[in-house]
């Protein structure tokens, strides 16, 4: 299959507030597609390549005020560029399905909206250094308080953004839903407040429709 990005594979991103279950669903989808005979690359942002994983530690760990929103934007873009060059583009060119846990829409939210009024800068830098969007974006939507409680219960070292509190998550949810309207050609919203199996069946059906 040739996608709108001009590649032979399919590029699917998973988005949502912290604790929305998208990482679990990305893994389940990758496993299901692999069992069905698809060649799948499951990756994440920030990260997905050795250099980008190093940047991940910088931006997801430490005090909430460690970086300004502007500095975060540059770090995330640097990580995304390396990820794109070393992982995403080669996989798509080889005809693989790329499932990415977060992509540029998260930057549009975290740095472009929720951490400052930087959306124009986010888009300008994206156009200059990245220049592509997913073929399909699944937005896992749920109540911000429930999502934050789930995210905090994991008790990992990567909780810098969760530590901003529920206010940030509420802005994020509203912002993601607005993005779904703005980019309605590639966004599909999934109710993430249901049980895991129901969410998975929904996600699988939507992705499978793009693979036929």
C-alpha positions in Angstrom: 0.0 0.0 0.0 1.2 3.5 -0.8 0.2 6.1 1.9 -0.5 9.8 1.7 3.1 10.3 2.9 4.3 8.7 -0.3 5.6 5.6 1.5 4.7 2.0 1.0 3.8 1.2 4.6 1.2 2.6 7.0 2.1 5.1 9.8 -0.3 5.1 12.8 0.1 7.3 15.8 -1.5 6.8 19.2 -2.3 10.0 21.2 -4.1 10.8 24.4 -3.6 12.3 27.9 -1.4 10.6 30.4 -2.9 7.4 31.7 -5.3 6.9 28.8 -4.1 3.4 28.1 -2.7 4.1 24.6 0.7 2.5 25.3 -1.0 -0.8 26.2 -3.3 -0.6 23.2 -0.3 0.1 20.9 1.4 -3.0 22.1 -1.8 -5.1 21.7 -2.4 -3.8 18.2 1.2 -4.5 17.2 1.0 -8.1 18.5 -2.3 -8.7 16.7 -1.1 -7.4 13.4 2.1 -9.4 13.7 0.1 -12.6 14.3 -1.9 -11.7 11.2 1.3 -11.7 9.1 2.0 -7.9 9.0 5.5 -6.6 9.4 5.2 -4.2 12.3 7.4 -1.7 14.0 6.2 -0.6 17.5 8.0 2.6 18.6 7.4 5.6 20.8 8.1 9.3 21.4 10.2 10.7 22.7 12.5 7.9 21.8 12.4 5.2 19.2 16.1 5.5 18.2 19.3 5.5 20.4 19.8 9.2 20.2 16.1 10.0 20.8 16.0 7.7 23.8 18.8 9.7 25.4 16.8 12.9 24.9 13.8 11.1 26.4 15.5 10.9 29.8 16.2 14.6 29.7 12.7 15.7 29.1 10.6 13.1 31.1 12.7 13.0 34.3 13.4 15.6 36.9 11.7 18.6 38.3 8.6 19.9 36.4 10.3 23.3 35.9 13.6 21.7 34.6 13.0 23.1 31.1 11.0 26.0 29.6 8.4 25.1 27.0 10.6 26.6 24.3 13.6 24.4 25.3 11.3 21.4 25.4 10.1 22.1 21.9 13.7 22.1 20.6 14.6 18.9 22.5 11.4 17.0 21.3 12.0 18.1 17.7 15.6 17.0 17.8 14.5 13.6 19.1 11.7 13.3 16.5 14.1 14.1 13.7 16.5 11.4 14.7 13.6 9.0 15.2 12.2 9.9 11.7 15.6 9.3 10.0 16.6 6.2 11.7 13.3 4.3 12.4 10.1 5.6 10.9 11.1 6.4 7.3 13.2 3.3 6.7 10.3 1.1 8.1 7.7 2.8 5.9 9.9 2.5 2.8 10.1 -1.2 3.5 6.3 -1.5 3.5 6.0 -2.0 7.3 3.2 -0.8 9.6 4.7 1.7 12.0 2.7 2.1 15.3 4.0 5.1 17.2 3.1 5.9 20.8 2.9 9.7 20.5 4.1 11.9 17.6 3.9 15.6 16.7 0.4 16.1 18.0 1.7 15.6 21.6 4.2 18.4 21.0 1.3 20.6 19.6 -0.4 19.9 23.0 2.3 19.9 25.6 4.5 22.7 24.3 2.2 24.4 21.8 -0.9 24.8 24.0 -0.7 23.5 27.5 2.8 24.8 28.5 2.7 28.0 26.6 1.2 29.7 23.6 3.7 28.2 21.2 1.5 26.5 18.6 2.8 28.7 15.7 6.4 27.9 16.6 5.6 24.2 17.0 4.0 24.1 13.5 6.8 26.1 11.9 9.5 23.9 13.4 7.6 20.8 12.4 7.2 22.0 8.8 10.9 22.8 8.7 12.4 19.7 10.3 9.8 16.9 10.2 7.4 17.6 7.3 5.1 14.6 7.6 2.0 13.5 9.6 0.7 10.0 10.4 -1.7 8.4 8.0 -4.0 7.6 10.9 -4.1 9.0 14.5 -6.1 7.2 17.1 -7.0 9.5 20.0 -7.7 7.6 23.3 -10.1 9.9 25.1 -11.0 9.7 28.8 -11.6 11.7 32.0 -8.4 13.6 33.0 -8.6 12.8 36.7 -9.0 9.1 36.1 -6.1 9.1 33.6 -3.8 11.0 35.9 -4.6 8.6 38.8 -3.7 5.7 36.6 -0.5 7.3 35.4 0.7 8.2 38.9 -0.1 4.7 40.1 2.7 3.4 37.9 5.2 5.2 40.1 8.0 5.4 37.4 10.8 8.0 37.2 9.2 9.4 34.0 6.5 11.5 35.8 7.7 15.0 35.1 4.6 16.0 33.1 2.2 14.1 35.4 3.6 16.2 38.2 2.1 19.4 36.7 -1.3 18.1 38.0 -4.8 17.6 36.7 -5.1 21.1 35.3 -2.6 20.3 32.6 -4.4 17.0 31.8 -7.7 18.9 31.4 -6.1 21.4 29.0 -4.6 18.5 27.1 -7.9 16.6 26.7 -9.7 19.7 25.4 -6.7 20.4 23.1 -6.5 16.9 21.7 -10.3 16.9 20.9 -9.8 20.2 19.1 -6.9 18.7 17.1 -9.2 15.8 16.2 -11.6 18.4 14.6 -8.7 20.3 13.0 -7.2 17.2 11.4 -10.4 15.2 10.9 -9.0 13.5 7.8 -6.6 11.4 9.9 -7.9 11.5 13.5 -10.3 9.0 15.0 -11.5 9.3 18.6 -11.8 6.2 20.7 -13.6 6.0 24.1 -10.8 4.9 26.4 -13.1 4.6 29.5 -14.2 1.1 28.5 -12.5 -2.2 29.3 -9.3 -3.1 27.6 -10.8 -5.7 25.2 -13.5 -3.4 24.0 -11.0 -0.6 23.3 -8.7 -3.0 21.5 -11.4 -4.3 19.2 -12.3 -0.7 18.3 -8.7 0.2 17.6 -8.0 -2.9 15.6 -11.1 -2.4 13.4 -10.1 1.2 12.6 -6.6 0.3 11.7 -7.6 -2.8 9.7 -9.9 -0.6 7.6 -6.8 1.4 6.5 -4.9 -1.8 5.6 -7.4 -3.2 3.1 
